[in-house]
C-alpha cells in the first residue's frame, strides 16, 4: 500500500486488521521514509525489535529506544521506538504511529492509548494500527481518520487438544501466569530437550537472549505469557494455550498469539493443552 502525504494537511490513517497482516511493517516503512518519526508499541520487546530494525536501516546515531526499562537516546536521534507509556509526545516528529490501538479498551492501560489516539499527532502523518474492533471508536473520536483494512496473509486453524509431549517442533506454548510459564518450560525441557522463556519479569537482556535463542533455532519450543500476541514477531508454526486457565479466552489467544509469523505465506495451527 502507498499512502500519499503530499498534501498540506497532515494525514491520519487507521490501518486495521487481524494479526499477521503487515500493519507494523507498513508503519515502519512509512516512518523511515520521513525525516523523523516515532512509534509507540504495547510491549518492550516489540519496541526493541523495531529499534533494531531501524538501526539497521538508519544507523545507531539516528535511532532512539525509550521504554520503562531501557533508554538509548543518541543526541541526534530522529526516530523513536517506544512503549506507548514512554512516548515523548512533546517532541515534534513528521510521522507518529501507535501500534495495537485497540488497547484503548484495556481496563489498565486503556487511558494511555486513548490519550495517544486523541492527542498524539505527527506533523505530516499519523497512523494507528490495530484490530477491526476499534473502528467504531476511531470513527467517532477521530472523524478525519481514513481507514485501510488489511487481510491476513496466512491461514490460522484450530486442530484440537494435544498433550505437551506431543507438540511438534517450532511451537509456542502460551500460559497466563509466570508460575505456569516456568512449570511448562521445565516440563518441555525434560520431555523435549529445551525451551526458551519469554515473560515481562525477565530483564531486557535476558528476554532478548531468549527470543534470539528461539529465533536462531537453538531450541524448538517457546513458552511465554499471552503478551507475545501483542505484536511480537516470532517464527512460530504452532501455537498452544492452556485449557485449564482462562479457557474462555482460547479463541482470542489463538488468534493473537499463535498467528504471529514473519513469513507471510506460511500457515499456523493452534492447539489447546492441559497443564
ROVO-856562 format. One line per 5 residues: number of its first residue (from 1); their letters; for each residue x, y, z of N, C-alpha, C. Coordinates in pm, whole numbers. Last residue first. Example, Ala and Ser with C-alpha at 12.3 -4.5 7.8 and 13.67 -1.06 7.14 Angstrom:
BEGIN
2	SA	1285/-225/708/1367/-106/714/1290/3/787  1319/-569/780/1230/-450/780/1320/-330/780 .
END
This chain:
BEGIN
275	XXXXX	-253/-2855/3150/-128/-2839/3224/-108/-2959/3317  -379/-2945/2827/-392/-2940/2973/-257/-2923/3036  -395/-2737/2536/-329/-2844/2610/-361/-2832/2758  -483/-2663/2198/-501/-2641/2341/-439/-2760/2412  -336/-2514/1902/-377/-2627/1985/-420/-2576/2122 .
270	XXXXX	-324/-2399/1570/-338/-2368/1711/-390/-2489/1784  -102/-2338/1293/-205/-2418/1358/-206/-2385/1507  -45/-2131/1013/-20/-2157/1154/-135/-2239/1210  130/-2091/700/11/-2111/778/48/-2148/921  314/-1848/507/307/-1967/590/178/-1972/670 .
265	XXXXX	350/-1614/372/280/-1721/301/259/-1845/387  497/-1444/538/358/-1414/513/283/-1532/452  693/-1495/802/679/-1540/665/532/-1534/627  656/-1424/1068/723/-1330/979/696/-1367/834  353/-1474/1248/460/-1529/1166/525/-1419/1086 .
260	XXXXX	116/-1523/1484/226/-1435/1450/333/-1510/1372  -91/-1680/1574/-91/-1642/1433/29/-1561/1391  -95/-1728/1841/-47/-1835/1755/-29/-1790/1611  -193/-1482/1947/-61/-1532/1982/-9/-1635/1883  -447/-1416/1842/-344/-1313/1857/-206/-1370/1876 .
255	XXXXX	-590/-1657/1820/-589/-1562/1710/-474/-1464/1720  -552/-1775/2068/-504/-1842/1947/-493/-1744/1833  -677/-1587/2230/-534/-1613/2247/-477/-1681/2124  -940/-1607/2135/-868/-1481/2124/-718/-1504/2135  -999/-1878/2199/-1003/-1831/2060/-927/-1701/2040 .
250	XXXXX	-949/-1874/2490/-868/-1952/2397/-879/-1904/2253  -1090/-1755/2689/-1012/-1666/2604/-932/-1742/2499  -1203/-1953/2834/-1293/-1873/2751/-1217/-1781/2657  -1000/-2052/2990/-1034/-2123/2868/-1126/-2044/2777  -827/-1971/3202/-895/-1874/3117/-936/-1935/2984 .
245	XXXXX	-674/-2272/3216/-656/-2134/3257/-725/-2042/3156  -685/-2523/3113/-734/-2508/3250/-715/-2366/3303  -574/-2526/2862/-718/-2542/2870/-771/-2519/3011  -328/-2304/2730/-369/-2397/2834/-521/-2406/2839  -246/-2297/2378/-286/-2232/2502/-332/-2338/2601 .
240	XXXXX	-13/-2287/2111/-86/-2369/2206/-121/-2287/2329  79/-2282/1766/54/-2213/1891/-35/-2297/1981  325/-2342/1524/213/-2398/1601/200/-2321/1732  527/-2194/1409/441/-2275/1322/315/-2321/1394  679/-1884/1450/602/-1989/1517/514/-2062/1415 .
235	XXXXX	891/-1667/1470/874/-1771/1368/809/-1893/1431  743/-1364/1586/821/-1484/1612/792/-1585/1502  687/-1041/1675/701/-1128/1559/795/-1243/1590  448/-914/1888/585/-963/1882/597/-1064/1769  180/-840/1912/256/-788/1801/400/-834/1793 .
230	XXXXX	71/-955/2137/53/-811/2117/149/-758/2011  125/-1214/2198/23/-1191/2098/2/-1044/2067  293/-1215/2409/356/-1228/2277/255/-1208/2166  132/-1210/2634/178/-1081/2582/244/-1094/2446  76/-1452/2744/-4/-1414/2627/37/-1278/2571 .
225	XXXXX	407/-1579/2819/277/-1528/2856/205/-1482/2730  568/-1877/2686/557/-1733/2711/420/-1699/2766  799/-2088/2545/694/-2080/2646/687/-1935/2692  894/-2249/2253/889/-2121/2322/774/-2125/2421  1110/-2485/2102/988/-2454/2176/1004/-2322/2250 .
220	XXXXX	1349/-2556/1993/1232/-2564/1906/1102/-2526/1975  1662/-2382/2012/1557/-2462/2075/1434/-2455/1985  1806/-2264/1811/1880/-2339/1913/1787/-2426/1996  1689/-2106/1621/1669/-2250/1610/1749/-2332/1710  1691/-1835/1641/1807/-1896/1576/1793/-2047/1562 .
215	XXXXX	1462/-1789/1791/1463/-1749/1651/1578/-1813/1574  1548/-1881/2047/1440/-1949/1975/1446/-1917/1826  1754/-1697/2099/1781/-1840/2104/1674/-1919/2027  1621/-1451/2088/1723/-1481/1988/1753/-1630/1983  1457/-1475/2318/1397/-1462/2184/1497/-1501/2076 .
210	XXXXX	1662/-1485/2512/1570/-1597/2497/1501/-1594/2360  1781/-1234/2479/1861/-1354/2457/1772/-1477/2437  1571/-1065/2551/1625/-1058/2415/1705/-1184/2382  1544/-1138/2823/1435/-1159/2727/1487/-1161/2584  1797/-1054/2921/1758/-1195/2927/1646/-1225/2829 .
205	XXXXX	1787/-778/2874/1893/-859/2814/1855/-1006/2811  1558/-699/3028/1563/-684/2882/1669/-771/2816  1471/-955/3272/1541/-833/3234/1543/-821/3082  1138/-1085/3319/1279/-1101/3285/1341/-965/3252  870/-1033/3345/953/-1022/3465/1102/-1037/3436 .
200	XXXXX	737/-1084/3104/774/-948/3138/867/-935/3256  878/-1365/2928/775/-1302/3009/828/-1170/3061  981/-1646/2765/963/-1502/2747/848/-1455/2835  1209/-1906/2720/1106/-1850/2808/1101/-1699/2786  1276/-2194/2519/1302/-2054/2553/1183/-2002/2633 .
195	XXXXX	1373/-2528/2583/1267/-2431/2557/1317/-2292/2595  1454/-2878/2537/1490/-2738/2551/1375/-2646/2518  1373/-3151/2540/1513/-3115/2527/1550/-2969/2538  1130/-3267/2590/1162/-3236/2452/1301/-3177/2433  1106/-3326/2864/1050/-3418/2767/1097/-3394/2624 .
190	XXXXX	1237/-3122/3007/1257/-3263/3044/1215/-3357/2932  1142/-2895/2878/1286/-2924/2880/1313/-3069/2913  870/-2911/2933/917/-2921/2794/1065/-2956/2790  877/-2872/3211/823/-2996/3155/872/-3017/3011  983/-2614/3224/1057/-2725/3284/1009/-2858/3229 .
185	XXXXX	777/-2475/3095/912/-2476/3038/995/-2590/3094  565/-2513/3274/559/-2573/3141/697/-2581/3078  662/-2366/3496/626/-2508/3509/625/-2578/3374  694/-2108/3390/812/-2182/3437/783/-2332/3451  425/-2049/3324/531/-2043/3222/650/-2127/3266 .
180	XXXXX	294/-2069/3570/264/-2166/3465/373/-2167/3358  411/-1846/3698/426/-1981/3755/400/-2087/3650  326/-1633/3542/467/-1666/3543/490/-1807/3597  29/-1703/3352/95/-1660/3474/241/-1702/3466  -77/-1810/3125/-134/-1685/3172/-81/-1642/3308 .
175	XXXXX	93/-1935/2828/36/-1950/2962/-6/-1812/3012  145/-2083/2524/106/-1958/2588/38/-1989/2722  400/-2218/2341/300/-2250/2443/272/-2123/2521  484/-2261/2009/482/-2166/2119/369/-2206/2213  690/-2478/1814/564/-2450/1882/585/-2345/1990 .
170	XXXXX	888/-2608/1666/852/-2469/1635/714/-2435/1689  768/-2951/1661/872/-2851/1671/821/-2716/1622  451/-3049/1813/554/-3051/1709/657/-2941/1732  363/-3204/2122/369/-3082/2041/479/-3093/1936  348/-3411/2295/321/-3441/2154/321/-3315/2066 .
165	XXXXX	378/-3325/2550/482/-3413/2499/459/-3455/2354  140/-3181/2587/265/-3109/2567/372/-3199/2508  -140/-3304/2400/-53/-3304/2516/79/-3236/2483  -403/-3119/2250/-283/-3202/2231/-197/-3192/2356  -723/-3040/2105/-630/-3055/2217/-513/-3147/2185 .
160	XXXXX	-752/-2879/1773/-795/-2956/1888/-689/-2970/1996  -674/-2712/1569/-670/-2856/1543/-703/-2941/1666  -756/-2419/1406/-754/-2485/1536/-766/-2635/1515  -561/-2217/1184/-661/-2322/1206/-643/-2383/1344  -495/-1947/980/-487/-1996/1118/-598/-2098/1139 .
155	XXXXX	-314/-1865/692/-432/-1930/747/-404/-1977/890  -187/-1535/604/-178/-1680/619/-306/-1732/683  -239/-1266/588/-156/-1325/484/-155/-1478/489  -554/-1106/640/-446/-1192/691/-371/-1256/575  -609/-773/506/-645/-914/527/-526/-993/581 .
150	XXXXX	-658/-449/628/-557/-545/582/-606/-687/607  -805/-138/551/-821/-273/606/-719/-368/544  -790/188/643/-731/93/550/-737/-45/614  -950/502/673/-938/363/715/-879/278/603  -878/828/799/-905/741/686/-878/598/731 .
145	XXXXX	-1008/1061/1035/-923/946/1004/-972/872/880  -1168/1266/1119/-1088/1290/999/-1006/1169/956  -1282/1184/1361/-1364/1182/1239/-1287/1206/1111  -1208/1030/1611/-1115/1092/1514/-1186/1095/1379  -1423/927/1750/-1332/1017/1819/-1237/1091/1726 .
140	XXXXX	-1568/768/1564/-1636/867/1646/-1541/972/1702  -1374/607/1446/-1463/686/1360/-1531/797/1439  -1269/485/1673/-1186/578/1597/-1273/666/1509  -1492/330/1747/-1441/432/1839/-1353/533/1765  -1523/154/1527/-1629/249/1564/-1580/361/1654 .
135	XXXXX	-1259/14/1524/-1304/103/1416/-1415/200/1460  -1174/-174/1698/-1163/-36/1742/-1217/63/1639  -1190/-421/1574/-1285/-392/1682/-1283/-247/1725  -982/-461/1401/-1104/-401/1347/-1202/-362/1457  -672/-377/1570/-778/-469/1530/-901/-392/1482 .
130	XXXXX	-413/-153/1444/-479/-238/1542/-587/-325/1482  -247/158/1429/-255/20/1382/-323/-66/1487  -254/485/1315/-295/397/1424/-314/257/1369  -47/747/1213/-102/616/1180/-133/538/1308  3/1062/1066/-25/987/1189/-90/856/1149 .
125	XXXXX	214/1302/916/138/1177/904/124/1111/1041  320/1554/976/282/1523/838/194/1399/827  349/1572/1247/327/1697/1175/285/1672/1030  158/1331/1432/275/1369/1356/246/1496/1278  2/1332/1754/-4/1353/1610/136/1380/1554 .
120	XXXXX	-195/1249/2027/-64/1232/1965/-75/1242/1813  -467/1271/2114/-376/1386/2121/-246/1370/2043  -629/1044/2094/-690/1176/2090/-591/1289/2067  -452/829/2108/-549/837/1998/-602/979/1983  -325/881/2350/-247/885/2225/-340/899/2105 .
115	XXXXX	-539/844/2524/-474/975/2517/-392/988/2389  -580/572/2478/-684/667/2442/-627/808/2432  -349/465/2585/-371/452/2441/-481/547/2394  -392/535/2856/-273/579/2785/-296/576/2635  -631/410/2925/-625/556/2930/-503/611/2856 .
110	XXXXX	-577/134/2907/-658/199/2806/-648/351/2806  -451/-19/3090/-367/67/3008/-446/151/2909  -665/-148/3229/-547/-99/3299/-469/4/3218  -871/-222/3055/-905/-153/3180/-785/-94/3252  -852/-155/2708/-796/-228/2820/-823/-154/2951 .
105	XXXXX	-930/-10/2490/-1036/-75/2567/-984/-149/2689  -694/68/2370/-778/172/2431/-885/111/2522  -597/-139/2229/-568/-141/2372/-636/-25/2444  -625/-88/1966/-744/-141/2035/-721/-157/2184  -375/-25/1874/-454/85/1927/-583/36/1993 .
100	XXXXX	-127/-149/1805/-228/-216/1887/-319/-114/1954  83/145/1784/50/6/1750/-47/-53/1851  94/459/1652/65/385/1775/16/247/1735  313/703/1503/228/585/1498/207/525/1635  403/990/1323/376/933/1455/280/816/1440 .
95	XXXXX	632/1184/1140/545/1066/1144/526/1021/1288  772/1414/1217/691/1415/1095/590/1300/1095  758/1536/1553/811/1444/1454/717/1445/1334  828/1710/1846/765/1718/1715/836/1622/1618  775/1602/2174/872/1614/2064/799/1613/1931 .
90	XXXXX	590/1542/2359/619/1684/2341/720/1708/2229  582/1270/2385/484/1332/2297/503/1482/2279  776/1031/2411/795/1174/2442/707/1259/2350  634/732/2529/649/820/2413/671/965/2457  587/549/2727/713/623/2732/733/718/2615 .
85	XXXXX	352/413/2681/360/497/2800/482/588/2800  417/264/2454/317/371/2444/326/467/2562  770/228/2414/643/178/2461/545/295/2463  931/332/2105/898/346/2246/785/251/2285  1157/469/1894/1079/348/1914/1057/333/2063 .
80	XXXXX	1219/741/1696/1200/700/1835/1107/579/1840  1451/913/1501/1347/810/1502/1340/749/1642  1657/1085/1538/1542/1135/1462/1425/1038/1463  1924/1177/1755/1820/1080/1717/1704/1148/1646  2158/1301/1837/2100/1337/1709/1988/1246/1663 .
75	XXXXX	2224/1184/2085/2195/1328/2076/2125/1368/1946  2052/873/2152/2163/947/2092/2127/1095/2076  1934/698/2385/1891/827/2332/2012/903/2276  1791/437/2520/1904/461/2432/1869/586/2354  1669/294/2794/1670/423/2727/1801/436/2651 .
70	XXXXX	1456/46/2939/1573/82/2860/1557/222/2801  1221/28/3086/1341/-39/3134/1468/4/3063  1014/158/2962/1024/171/3106/1150/111/3163  1184/288/2668/1084/204/2735/1097/228/2885  1310/402/2381/1265/453/2510/1155/362/2563 .
65	XXXXX	1565/437/2153/1476/338/2216/1440/390/2354  1645/612/1852/1635/606/1997/1538/496/2039  1868/668/1583/1753/595/1635/1760/588/1788  2099/763/1471/1975/826/1429/1851/772/1502  2318/617/1545/2314/755/1586/2185/826/1554 .
60	XXXXX	2291/364/1424/2261/380/1567/2253/525/1612  2117/356/1105/2237/371/1186/2205/404/1330  1899/298/945/1940/438/957/2071/459/1034  1861/17/934/1828/100/818/1890/238/825  1940/-83/1179/1999/-141/1058/1975/-52/936 .
55	XXXXX	1773/71/1339/1918/91/1346/1985/34/1222  1525/-43/1280/1552/96/1239/1702/126/1242  1560/-297/1396/1535/-285/1253/1567/-144/1204  1589/-229/1664/1699/-297/1595/1682/-286/1443  1333/-120/1704/1452/-37/1721/1570/-99/1646 .
50	XXXXX	1181/-347/1678/1174/-249/1572/1284/-143/1584  1257/-482/1916/1269/-548/1785/1270/-446/1672  1187/-296/2113/1327/-332/2093/1347/-394/1955  908/-294/2091/983/-170/2070/1129/-201/2040  866/-560/2161/830/-515/2027/900/-383/1993 .
45	XXXXX	950/-561/2427/1018/-645/2329/989/-602/2186  765/-388/2546/906/-352/2541/981/-432/2436  450/-339/2383/546/-425/2451/687/-371/2440  294/-165/2235/240/-215/2362/339/-296/2444  460/130/2104/425/-11/2099/369/-56/2234 .
40	XXXXX	476/420/1909/453/365/2042/399/223/2031  709/576/1701/604/475/1711/597/426/1855  814/858/1518/801/795/1649/688/693/1642  1044/1048/1306/924/971/1338/930/908/1475  1172/1228/1021/1172/1196/1164/1044/1119/1195 .
35	XXXXX	1155/1234/748/1278/1284/807/1286/1259/957  1010/921/625/1004/1061/668/1138/1102/729  1054/656/592/1051/737/471/1044/886/502  1023/547/840/1160/561/790/1168/638/660  740/545/855/820/627/945/958/653/887 .
30	XXXXX	672/358/654/627/497/643/712/588/732  791/125/757/832/177/627/794/324/612  648/102/997/792/121/1000/843/177/867  388/60/896/417/178/977/567/206/983  421/-188/764/385/-68/689/420/59/766 .
25	XXXXX	475/-348/987/573/-337/879/547/-212/796  233/-330/1121/351/-271/1182/462/-252/1078  72/-468/928/39/-332/973/163/-262/1031  81/-727/824/177/-629/778/153/-487/825  -76/-924/928/-125/-857/807/-35/-742/764 .
20	XXXXX	-71/-1065/1174/-1/-1116/1057/-54/-1055/928  -403/-1013/1312/-258/-1030/1322/-202/-1082/1191  -657/-822/1130/-609/-923/1225/-457/-927/1229  -687/-458/1103/-697/-595/1054/-646/-692/1158  -622/-121/999/-687/-218/1086/-694/-357/1020 .
15	XXXXX	-497/182/1023/-468/59/949/-513/-56/1037  -603/497/997/-619/381/1085/-603/256/999  -438/804/945/-483/677/887/-493/573/997  -422/1138/877/-443/1042/986/-504/916/925  -206/1387/748/-296/1274/721/-302/1183/843 .
10	XXXXX	-198/1740/743/-148/1613/797/-253/1502/782  -230/1921/439/-295/1882/564/-239/1749/614  -99/1945/197/-56/2030/308/-112/1982/441  -16/1632/32/-100/1746/62/-50/1823/183  138/1404/17/189/1523/-49/108/1648/-15 .
5	XXXXX	107/1151/102/109/1255/205/158/1387/148  -37/858/8/3/989/-42/-6/1092/70  74/540/60/-8/646/119/47/779/72  51/225/-82/119/352/-84/25/460/-32  83/-120/0/0/0/0/87/125/0 .
END
